């Protein structure tokens, strides 16, 4: 890396006034802003606007007041989709968080074989949700799938045909896909905990368990909040995985909000009501992000801003 | 991410819980992958009669042949075009914006630009797919690869700006000052100083965005229609719809679509993993 042209002048004149040059570089931010406004900000306003219109996805967009909202809010499908979304978010959080913490702590160890484990471990991160969903759909086949392979009859169920089981499968596959990611975050965070804390604890005679609960967990607090935010807010947008795996079925048992929006919009051609669901998704997402930020007791983004 | 050397003293007794769990979860992770590999080289008839976890006695590449004959080379190039076409501009404009946000004299425009981009981090952008669809139709871009590229660029910008600005902030001010005293313009400083010094971060965000876009499914599903414009995840899904019963072929397709990323993983594991957690870990 070349720090071009060696500075001939001595120390910089004003260290404190960091980036003040009297020059404005605003124009450099224009291209990024144009892209983001066009396909980020305008759609955000647009989704609210479209929720007050009627549109079939092909013809003209016609303003229609509260029609879409009335139809969405009076539809029992909405509370159902919200309930399913909540279940998926809560259950996958409950499963993934302890698993990821334990695995992250383990993988943070210095032993060589753990580094090797980690290589294999993170493979699910690389696969597309579509590929993962398709794989599990075939692997869970009651006749030619995992139950037959392992010789375990109870594994040969109609996993994706029973509403209760299908929801469980969704939670499991979500976890299969994302536990490696969250373990990776925890692995990084555990390595940042000062060794001296553990040395002190050892001198005080604290055992493994005690160290885990009195040092590791409290030190991971911010990471737990970050990871939980990503898990929960992210679970609002599980679209591809569920769409390919179950398409919302059986009998709408896995029809989460994102899927509900897609189906209303692009399959039933009801873009107005679908946009209303989109607005709800945005609001729930923002609300959850704010909630987790408050849990963190401070500016969560600020702590993420340092370093990276 | 720091080195592990400081960690050695910590683990005295064996971590039985973590150890057992890790091996167990490793099994859960690897079993489907092992199954994909061995099933993809079975013949269709063999799939129905052999144990799913026992490798084939007569391995065949028929499944791969079928996949390649079904147009996957074309889909592969579509994916390459979309990924490269979106990631390079996204990283470039994000880098310029990050440089401006960190280096410029305070300005209301940059302040608001920064907060708009930060807001983008908190919002599930997929929820706005319907207006994106409307905009793409109005721009007469529906059913083109450009329709996938433009929103992908936009969606990639917030996190890229965040990560890159963190790195540019760490470049010592003295270096900028000396560039300035040498009479370099900010534009030259951007390319000759900031760019080489933030290279690791640029690699990181490039990889992160490339992975997301390569694996993206919703945008192609909504914004394209023609079979010859399919990108890999969408092709995989339609292929599964067509050849539902031919499991070896479907799994061969799964493996082929993941292969470029797996190859990349072998070559640049460290960058890839740090790319994945960019912005989420300190």
Interface residues (C-beta under 8 A of the other chain):
Chain A: X1 X2 X3 X4 X5 X6 X7 X8 X9 X11 X12 X13 X15 X18 X19 X20 X21 X22 X23 X24 X25 X26 X27 X28 X29 X31 X32 X33 X35 X36 X37 X38 X39 X40 X41 X42 X43 X44 X46 X47 X49 X50 X55 X57 X61 X99 X102 X103 X105 X106 X107 X108 X109 X110 X114 X117 X119 X120 X121 X122 X123 X124 X125 X126 X127 X128 X129 X130 X131 X134 X135 X136 X137 X138 X139 X141 X144 X145 X146 X148 X149 X150 X176 X179 X180 X181 X184 X185 X188 X189 X191 X192 X195 X198 X199 X202 X207 X208 X223 X226 X227 X230 X233 X236 X237 X239 X240 X243 X244 X258 X261 X262 X265 X266 X271 X274 X275 X278 X279 X281 X282 X285 X286 X289 X301 X303 X304 X305 X306 X307 X308
Chain B: X1 X2 X4 X5 X6 X7 X8 X9 X10 X11 X12 X13 X15 X17 X18 X19 X21 X22 X25 X26 X28 X29 X30 X31 X32 X33 X35 X36 X47 X48 X51 X52 X53 X90 X93 X94 X96 X97 X99 X100 X101 X102 X103 X104 X105 X106 X107 X109 X110 X113 X116 X117 X118 X120 X121 X122 X123 X124 X125 X126 X127 X128 X129 X130 X131 X132 X133 X134 X135 X150 X151 X153 X154 X155 X157 X158 X161 X162 X163 X166 X167 X170 X173 X174 X175 X176 X177 X178 X179 X180 X181 X182 X184 X186 X190 X192 X193 X196 X197 X199 X201 X211 X214 X215 X216 X217 X218 X222 X232 X233 X234 X236 X237 X240 X247 X250 X251 X254 X257 X258 X261 X262 X265 X269 X272 X273 X276 X277 X278 X279 X280 X281 X282
